[in-house]
Every structure is written in structure tokens, then in C-alpha cells.
Amino acid sequence: MASSTKEALGNALKKMLAIKPIDKITVKDLVEECGVNRQTFYYHFDDVYDLMEWVFEEDANRVLPDEIYYEEWREDVIMFFRYLYENKSFVLNIFNSQNRSYLLRYFKRRLHYCVHGFAIIVAEGKNVEWSDMEFVCELYVQIVVGLISQWLDNNMELPQEIVVDKLLTVMDGSVEDILSRFVKE
């Protein structure tokens, strides 16, 4: 019952986000839409932003890869951007709310985990110090999060295919190239 209540509240939030910004959605709006009381809402969530974070993470965790595999990194990047584009109103609503920093922190955390796994594969058998590998990971995370942030700032006006194509072109082989500069003899 608890998970179905949470899902119902999440679906109500997504439905409302199609017609108004998150900053204008109230707990009252959500409980009326779901037919539950305020106490039920507060049993599961602290506020509307807590619900929003839960919905975003549930969706993202269901759709996005947990890690990026060396052979499939291009498909994983495409999947990530496709998710953002297909959930445009939801993502833009979060990005344009007072919770922008939450979204950017989530991207950084998720991307760092993925890039780090990728970098470990690339650095295997090479004498690369851990701190250098972390630096390269952080560099790529900042680049990608900056690109995503700029894309969202422009309301995703450029089609995701163009953004992804440019990113893939720049990144193709570059992690290997940059990490090779940190190999100790």
C-alpha cells in the first residue's frame, strides 16, 4: 500500500507539472488529486520538493544505467540524454525551481560514478595515480554537467541528438588520451 501511495503521489505530481511549475504545486493540490489526506502525504514525504526528488530518482534509477561499460558508453550517454528529453517538462521544472542545485548534484553524483567506472577500465594495467584518475573523472563530470546545465538553461531548444552528437564527438577516445598523459614511467 505504501509504495502505491507514493507512486500515486508521484504520478499526481507529474500530472500537475504539465500545467504549472513545481513552486506553485501544494501538498493540498496533491492530496486532493490522489484522494488521500495530508497526514498520509507527510508520512511519506517532508514536502513537495522531497516528493519531487523521490520521483526523479525513482525514474532515473529505473531508466539510466548504473555504470557505463567501456563497449557501450556511447549508447549509455544517448540513453541518459534521451531520458532527459523524454521527461523534458519534469526535468525543466526541477531545473527552473529552487531545487536546481539538487538536480545538478544528482547529475554530478551519478555521472561521477559512471565516469569513474569507465576510467578504471581505461587505466587498467597502466601506472596512473588514483588522484590523477579522480582529477580526470571530475574534469569530465564538470564538462558534462556544464553542458547539460547550458542545454537546460536554453529549455532544451537544441535537439538532444545534436547535443549528444557533439558530446560523443568530443569524448570519443579523449578519456584514454587524457589518462595516458598521467601514466608514470
Phi, psi and omega per residue, in radians:
M1 nan -0.756 -3.083
A2 -1.055 -0.788 -3.117
S3 -1.193 -0.595 3.112
S4 -1.228 -0.558 3.063
T5 -1.173 -0.772 3.111
K6 -1.081 -0.752 3.124
E7 -1.128 -0.688 3.111
A8 -1.101 -0.754 3.090
L9 -1.124 -0.705 3.090
G10 -1.098 -0.756 3.104
N11 -1.132 -0.659 3.099
A12 -1.112 -0.714 3.115
L13 -1.094 -0.817 3.136
K14 -1.053 -0.718 3.129
K15 -1.088 -0.773 -3.127
M16 -1.214 -0.550 -3.141
L17 -1.141 -0.336 3.101
A18 -1.266 -0.342 -3.087
I19 -2.061 -0.296 3.095
K20 -2.673 2.748 -3.113
P21 -1.227 2.730 -3.099
I22 -1.008 -0.613 -3.119
D23 -1.150 -0.235 -3.138
K24 -1.831 -0.039 -3.132
I25 -1.579 2.302 -3.115
T26 -1.942 2.856 3.054
V27 -1.057 -0.684 3.119
K28 -1.012 -0.784 3.102
D29 -0.983 -0.810 -3.055
L30 -1.188 -0.773 -3.105
V31 -1.214 -0.584 3.078
E32 -1.150 -0.705 3.132
E33 -1.112 -0.640 -3.079
C34 -1.604 -0.278 -3.097
G35 1.282 0.547 3.066
V36 -2.074 2.982 3.132
N37 -1.682 2.941 -3.104
R38 -1.050 -0.656 -3.132
Q39 -1.054 -0.675 3.103
T40 -1.107 -0.764 3.107
F41 -1.014 -0.893 -3.063
Y42 -1.241 -0.267 3.020
Y43 -1.169 -0.621 -3.071
H44 -1.687 -0.602 -2.992
F45 -2.396 2.641 3.115
D46 -1.339 -0.659 -3.113
D47 -2.877 -3.074 -3.107
V48 -1.093 -0.625 -3.128
Y49 -1.224 -0.583 3.050
D50 -1.120 -0.753 3.061
L51 -1.069 -0.784 -3.138
M52 -1.016 -0.794 3.122
E53 -1.096 -0.731 3.128
W54 -1.072 -0.806 3.141
V55 -1.067 -0.827 -3.108
F56 -1.075 -0.807 -3.111
E57 -1.192 -0.665 3.077
E58 -1.067 -0.830 3.123
D59 -1.081 -0.885 -3.083
A60 -1.097 -0.748 -3.139
N61 -1.152 -0.520 3.134
R62 -1.303 -0.564 -2.992
V63 -1.783 -0.693 -3.009
L64 -1.496 2.638 3.135
P65 -1.209 2.614 3.094
D66 -1.297 -0.549 3.102
E67 -2.598 2.827 -3.132
I68 -1.778 2.180 3.095
Y69 -1.587 2.500 -3.045
Y70 -0.918 -0.790 -3.071
E71 -1.294 -0.346 -3.016
E72 -2.035 0.227 -3.009
W73 -1.040 -0.648 -3.132
R74 -1.094 -0.786 3.130
E75 -1.121 -0.641 3.137
D76 -1.173 -0.709 3.088
V77 -1.116 -0.764 3.113
I78 -1.063 -0.740 3.138
M79 -1.090 -0.713 -3.140
F80 -1.070 -0.861 -3.138
F81 -1.197 -0.610 3.102
R82 -1.089 -0.748 3.096
Y83 -1.011 -0.838 3.141
L84 -1.042 -0.772 -3.083
Y85 -1.208 -0.715 -3.131
E86 -1.225 -0.355 3.104
N87 -1.977 0.623 -3.012
K88 -0.908 -0.911 -3.058
S89 -1.140 -0.689 3.125
F90 -1.130 -0.869 -3.105
V91 -1.119 -0.788 3.137
L92 -1.136 -0.609 3.100
N93 -1.104 -0.750 3.091
I94 -1.133 -0.816 -3.083
F95 -1.081 -0.648 -3.096
N96 -1.578 0.163 3.137
S97 -1.762 -3.098 3.066
Q98 -1.205 -0.106 3.139
N99 -1.746 0.380 3.100
R100 -0.921 -0.758 -3.092
S101 -1.088 -0.610 3.085
Y102 -1.016 -0.849 -3.085
L103 -1.078 -0.795 -3.128
L104 -1.156 -0.669 3.064
R105 -1.114 -0.709 3.112
Y106 -1.069 -0.827 3.119
F107 -1.022 -0.794 -3.128
K108 -1.061 -0.826 -3.114
R109 -1.069 -0.842 -3.088
R110 -1.163 -0.775 -3.125
L111 -1.198 -0.661 3.128
H112 -1.067 -0.766 3.120
Y113 -1.031 -0.784 -3.115
C114 -1.196 -0.831 -3.117
V115 -1.128 -0.663 3.137
H116 -1.074 -0.794 3.095
G117 -1.054 -0.699 3.110
F118 -1.140 -0.785 -3.107
A119 -1.129 -0.611 3.106
I120 -1.073 -0.724 3.110
I121 -1.119 -0.792 -3.118
V122 -1.117 -0.662 -3.075
A123 -1.469 -0.104 -3.093
E124 -0.992 2.280 3.114
G125 1.397 -0.008 3.122
K126 -1.914 2.666 -3.133
N127 -1.573 1.390 3.136
V128 -2.010 2.196 3.127
E129 -1.174 2.571 -3.119
W130 -0.992 -0.771 -3.113
S131 -1.101 -0.605 3.100
D132 -1.213 -0.708 3.113
M133 -1.129 -0.717 3.093
E134 -1.085 -0.684 3.108
F135 -1.072 -0.794 3.134
V136 -1.112 -0.724 3.102
C137 -1.056 -0.828 -3.130
E138 -1.098 -0.665 3.099
L139 -1.033 -0.837 -3.136
Y140 -1.181 -0.671 3.108
V141 -1.079 -0.785 -3.140
Q142 -1.106 -0.688 3.114
I143 -1.089 -0.867 -3.074
V144 -1.196 -0.752 3.125
V145 -1.130 -0.678 3.082
G146 -1.089 -0.739 3.107
L147 -1.120 -0.791 3.114
I148 -1.082 -0.760 -3.134
S149 -1.064 -0.770 3.107
Q150 -1.114 -0.719 3.123
W151 -1.087 -0.765 3.112
L152 -1.194 -0.666 3.081
D153 -1.011 -0.550 3.119
N154 -1.633 0.363 3.121
N155 0.945 0.594 3.119
M156 0.955 0.615 -3.084
E157 -1.138 -0.628 3.036
L158 -1.287 2.344 3.093
P159 -1.012 2.509 -3.118
Q160 -0.987 -0.537 -3.130
E161 -1.082 -0.679 -3.138
I162 -1.213 -0.796 3.135
V163 -1.062 -0.827 -3.102
V164 -1.147 -0.757 -3.127
D165 -1.033 -0.775 3.128
K166 -1.148 -0.749 3.124
L167 -1.095 -0.790 -3.140
L168 -1.106 -0.679 3.126
T169 -1.084 -0.769 -3.133
V170 -1.214 -0.713 -3.026
M171 -1.420 -0.380 -3.058
D172 -1.009 1.917 3.115
G173 1.407 -0.097 -3.046
S174 -1.329 -0.571 3.106
V175 -1.099 -0.779 3.102
E176 -1.039 -0.786 -3.106
D177 -1.101 -0.846 -3.107
I178 -1.172 -0.755 3.120
L179 -1.089 -0.585 3.134
S180 -1.103 -0.431 3.107
R181 -1.260 -0.291 -3.126
F182 -1.786 0.084 3.138
V183 -1.209 2.240 3.107
K184 -1.617 2.365 3.133
E185 -1.384 nan nan
